[in-house]
């Protein structure tokens, strides 16, 4: 067992308990799960989890409930590179 395996396994339990109590922490946990999946060489799963985090983050940011954060965008760039996509264009989109 790697630490990344434990993180992936325990993330769903954490989210089911604390999802309503702290959206910001849930976004961070989803990003950490995505990062762990990427390190476990599961880029497709990492992409799906990162998309969930970014969707939640965008919704809450538009409502003014949380500040903008770059972690999910940097993570997305790593996932895109891992999948062989052009991450440079994605990073430019985030900057603009």
Secondary structure, DSSP 8 states (H G I E B T S, - for coil): --HHHHHHHHHHHHHHHHTTT-HHHHHHHHHHHHHHHHHTT-HHHHHHHHHHHHHHHHHHHHTTSS---SHHHHHHHHHHHHTT--HHHHHHHHH-
